[in-house]
Amino acid sequence: MNFLFAWRYFRSKKSTNAINIIAWISVTAITVGCAALIIILSVFNGFEELVKGLYTDFYTDIRIAPATGKVLKLDAAQLQKIKSVNGIGIVSLVAEEKALLVNGPYQTIVLVKGVDDQYVFTNKINEHIKRGKFSLGSAETPQIVLGYGIENAIGAEVERSLYPLTLYTPNRKAKFNSLDGLSVNNITASGTFQVQQEFDNKYAFTNLAFFRYMLNMDADEYSAVEIKVKEDENKIRQQLQEMLGNNYLVQTRYEQNKSLYAVMQLEKWVIYAILSLILVVAAFNMIGALTMLVLEKQKDIAVLQAMGASQKRIQAIFLTEGLLLAGVGAVLGMLLATLICWIQILFKPIKLAGDTFIVKAYPVKLLPADYLLVLVTVTAIGFIAAWIPSRKASRQELGLK
C-alpha cells in the first residue's frame, strides 16, 4: 500500500513544476553518483587484478627465508622433508644479494638472484622476456638476465653487446679492512625482462652455482627457497612453518607483499568515501523535493488522517517515496555504469597516456560486490534524506475544509 501511494506521487504531475524539476535533479544526481562509484571501483578492480597478476608472474606461491640475517642453512635431509610435504609442486633454491653492475662508464646497484634450473617453473618470468632469452649460463661461463630499467641504466643493449659486464658482489667471509672485501667477475647479458617498473629497475638473474661462488657461500647455504604449490598455499605454509620452526620465515605470496595489498585496498576505500559525497549532495536535493511534495499533498494527508491513517503510515508513505527516488537513480546509475564499463572492456576507447604501461587502455573489472556496496550506500543515504520530510509529514495536524 505504501509503495502504491509513493509510486502514484512519483508519476503524477505536480501543481508546481519546480517540484518535478527538483525531484528529477535528485534522481539524476544519484544516477551520476552511482555510475561514477561503480566505474571508479571497477577501474580499481582492473588495476588491482593487473598488479596482482604481475606479482603472481614474478613471485612464487611460498617463500622460505631465514627469520634473521641473510643466510638460510638447509642440508639435504631438510630439503627432502620440504619436497615430501603433500601439495608441494616445484622447489627452487635461491641466492640473493645486492651487487654493483658496471658497463664501461655506466654503473648501477642491482638485486641479483642466483637461481637453479627449477626457478622458471615456479613463476612466469619466462613469459616476460622482452629481448634475448632467459639464459643464465654456468659457473664457468655465467650469463645474466637484466630488468628493462637496469638495461637502460647501464646501456647494456643485450642483443648487440660486444663486451661483457662486470659484477661486483660483497664477500661476506672477508676480514674487516681486507682488500678481498669484494668479489669481481665478468658476466654476459643474455636477455631482458619487463614485468613492471618496480621489478625492472631492481632485479637481475644469474645461475645459482656462479652466484654462490661470488658470495662465498658454503654447500648448505642459500638465501631462500621458493616453492610452487598444487593445493591451498595457506595450509601448506602452516605445515612448513610447524616443520621448520621459528628460525625460518615461511610466507605466502600475499604475505610477501602485504603492504602493497593493504595500500591498494586503502586507496579503493578512500576513493569510495570521496565519491560518496556526490550521493550526499543528491540527498539534499531529495530533502528539498520531498519537503515541497509534503506541502503540496497536505490535502491528501488530511484525507488519510480522517480515514484513520496513523502517523507511522503517513511517514512510511513519504519514506517510501524517498527510497523510490533513490532506487530509480541507483538502477539507472548501475545500468549506465555497466554500459560504459562493457564498452571499455570490449572496445577500449579510453587509453592510458604514454607508452610505458604494460596495458594500453584502462583495465576494468565488474564485481557484484561493488554493485551491492553502492546499493546499500544509496539506500542508507536515501533513507536518511527521506526521514526528515516524512517525519514532518506524519506530525502535521490538518483538517478538511
N, C-alpha and C positions, 0 to 999 in steps of 0.2 A: 504493500500500500504506500509506504513512504517513497519507494522508488517511482511509483506511478505519478505521484504528485511532483516529485523532483524532475522527472522526465518531461512532464507537461509544462512546468515552468521553464525548463531548458529550451524547449522547442517553440513555445508560444512567443508572439510578438509582445514587446513591452510598450507601454504608453509613452515612455521616454526612450528615445532611440539611443541615448547615451548609455543606458544600462546594457543594451545589446553590444555596443562597441566595447565597453569595459570588460564585459564577460568574455568576448572573443579575443580581446587583447591578453587577458589572463590565460586563456586556453593556448593562444599562440606562444606566449612566453614559456609555459610549461612544455609545449611541444619542442621548442628550440632548446630548452634546458635539458630535457630528457635525451634528445638526439645528440646534443653535444657531449653529455655524460657517457653515453654508450659508445659513441665514436672514439672519444679520447681513451676510454678504458680499453676498447678493442685494439687501438694502436699500441697502447702499453702492453697488452697481452701479446701482440705480434712481436714487439721488440724483446719482450721477456722470453718468448719461445725461441727467437733467433739467437739471443745471447746464451740461453741455456743449451741450445743445440751446438753452438760453437764451443762452449765449455765441455759439453759431452764429447765432442770430437777431440778435444785436447787432453782433458783429464780422464783418468781411469776410474772405474767404479769404486775401488777401495785402495787406499794407500797406507802402507805400514812404514812409519818413520820412528826414529829414536825420540823418547819423551824429553830428553835433554841432550844438548850437543848436536853434532852433525853426523856422527858415525854410528851406523847400525851394525851390530855384530850378530851374524847368523851362521851357524855351522850347517853341515849337510843334513844332519838329523832334524834340525828345526825347519829347514826348508822343505824337507819331505813331509813333516807334520802339517805345514801350511798347505801344501799341494793336496794332501789327503783329505782336507775338510770338504764335506759334501756341498756341492754347489759352486765350487771354485772352478773357473774355466781355464784361464791363462795366467801364469805368474811371470813377471818380468823384473829383473834386478837392475837397479839404477844407481849410478854415482853422480852426484850433482854438486857443483861449486861455481862461484863467480870466477871469471877469468878475464884477462886482457887480450883482446884480439887486435892484431896490428896488420895493416896492409900498406906498406910504404909509409907515407906521411900521415895516414889516417889510422885512428885507433878508437876503440870503444870498449866499455865494460859489458860483458855478456854473462848470462847464466847458462853454463854448459851442462847438458845432461848426457852422460855416458850411458848408453842403453844396450841391452843384448838383442839377439835376433827376434825374441818374442814380443818386443815392445810394440811393433807396428800392428800386432793383433789385439792389443789391449785398448786401442782407441782408433780414431780415423785420421790421424795426422797425414797418412799417406795420400789421402784424398785432397789435401790442400797444397800439394806441391805446385808451385807457380812456374818455376824454371828448373831444369836439370832433373834429378831424381833423388829419392831418399836412399842414398848410398853412404854408408858410414866407414867403409874400408876395414882395415885390420889394425892390430897393434903395431905392425911394422910399417904399413902404408896407410896412415889414418886419413879419413875424409870427414868433412863437417857440412851439415845442412843448416843454413842460416835462416833466421827470420827475415821477412821482407824489409823491415826497418833497419835491421843490422846490415844487410847487404848494401842498402843505400848509404848508411852512415860511414862505412869504410870503403865505398866504391869498389866492391868486390867483383861485380859483373861475372856471375857464376859460369855462364856458358862461354865466356870469351877471356877468362883469366889466364894469363901466361905464367904467373908466378904464384907460388904457394903463400898462404897466410902464415903469420907467426902467432902462436898461442902461448901465453904466459899464465901459469897457474901457481897458487901457493903450495909450497912443500911443507906440509904440516909437521913433518918429523925433523925439519931443520932446526938447528940450535939458534938461540936468540943471537942477533947480530952476525949470523953466519952469512957468507956470500952465497950459500946454497938455499936461500930463502924462497927462490922462485924456480919452477921447472919450466923449461923452454923447449918448444918443438915446432917444426914446420907442419902445416896441415893444409890439405887441398879442399877447396869448396866444391861440393858436388851438386848442391841443389838449394833451392829457396822455397820456403813455405809461407803461406799467407792465410792466417786464421782470423785474427783481429789484432788491432794495434797493440793492445796490452802484451800479447804473446810475441808479435812480430818484432817488437823493439827490445825484447828481453832475452829470448831463448835461442839456443843453438844446440844441435845434436851431433854426437860422435859415438864411436863404438866403446863399449864398456871396458874392454881389456886395455885399450890405449889410455883412457881417461883415468882408470885406477892406477895405472903406471905413473901417469903425470902427477897424481895426488899422493903417490907413495902409500897406497892402501895395502893392508895385509890380505891374505886369501879369503878370510871370513868377514871382511869389512865392506859395507855398502852405505849408500846414503838413504835408500828407501827400497821398498818392494811395492810394485804397482800391479794390481790384480783386476782381471775382468771376471765377473761372476755370471752364473747362469740363473740364479734364483734371487730372492729378496736380499738386497745388499745390506739392509739394516740387521737382519737376522745373522748373516754371515759375519758382519763386523763385530757383533756381540760375541759370537763364538770365538773369533780370532783374538779379541781383547782378553777374554777369560783364559784362553790357552796360553797367550804370550805373557800376560801380566802387565804390571804398571810401568815397566821400563820401556814399553813400546806404545806408540801412539797410533791407533787404528782409526782411520777416518773415511767416511763415505765421500762421494763427490760433493754432496751438499755441505758437509762439514768442512771440506777443504776450502769452500768459497762462501762460508756462512754470512760474512759481512756484505758481500755483493748481493745475495738474495734478499737480505734484510733491507738494504738500501733501496732495491728495486720495489719491494712491497711498500716501503715508507713513501717513496715518490708517488706511487699509484694512489695511496690514500690521501696524500696532500692534494693532488690534483682533483680527486673526487670531492674533497671538502671545499675547495675553491669554486669548482663548477656548480656545486650545490647552492651557492649563493644566488645563482640565476633563478633557481626554483624559489628561493626565499623572496626575491624581488617579485616574482609572479604571484606569490601568496598575498602580497599587499594589494595587487590588482584584484585578486579574488575577494579579499575582505571588502574592498570598495564596491564591487559588483553585487555581492550578497547583501551588503547593507542597504544599497539602493533597491534591491529586489524586495527586501523586507518592508521598506517604506511603501513600495508600490502595492504589495499584497496585504496591506493592513485589513482590507475588507474581507479577504479570504481567511485571514487569521481569525477575525471576529466571528465569521460563519462557523469555522471549525470549533472555536471555543463554545459557541452557542449549541453546537451539536454534541458537546461533551468531550471534545478532544482535550487530552491532558497537556500540560506544559512539555512533558517529555516527548509526546507525539509530535507536537509542533516543532520542537527543537530538532527532532530526528529528521523531519522533512527537509529543513533547510541545511542540516548537516549532510544529508544525502545529496542535496543539490551541490554543495561544495565538493564532495567527493566525486560527483559525476563530472563536474568541470575538470577536476584534476585527472580523473580517469580518462576522459576523452583526450586531453592533452598528452597524457602518458602513452596511450595507444598510438596516437598519431606520431609522437616523437620516436617511439620504438620502430614503427614501420618506416619512417623516414631514415632513421639511423641504419636499419637493416639494408635498405635500398642503397644508401651511399656506400656502406661497407662492402656489399656484394659487388658493386661497380668497381671499387678499388681492388678487390680480390681478383676479379675476372679480367679487368682491362688496365689496371694500374695507371690511372691518369695523373695522379699526384706523385711526382718524382721527388727524390731526395736531392738536395743541392750538392754539387761536387761529384767527383768521380772516385773518391777514396773509400766509399762504402761498399760492403760486400753485396748488398741488395740495391737495386736502382730506384725502387718505389717504397713508400711507407708500407711496412708489413701490418696486416690486420688479422685478428683472430676473434671471432664472436664466441662468447661464452654465456650459457644460460644463467650462470650465477650473477653476471653483470645485469642482465635484464631483471632478475629477481631483486637485486640490490636497489636498482633505480625505481622499481615499482614500489618497494617498501618505503623508500625515501619520499617519493611523490605522495604516497598515501598518508604518511606521517605529517608532511608539510600541509597537505590539503586538509587533513582533519583539524590541525591546529588553527589554520586560517579560517575554516568554516565554523569553528567553535564559538568565536566571539559574536558574529552576527546571528547565529542560530540561537544562542542563549538569550540574546537581546529580544529576538522574535518571540521566544517562549514566555518571556516575562511581561510582555505588553498586555495591558488590560484595556481591551477595545469593546465598543458597543455598536450595535447596528442602528443606523438612523434612517 
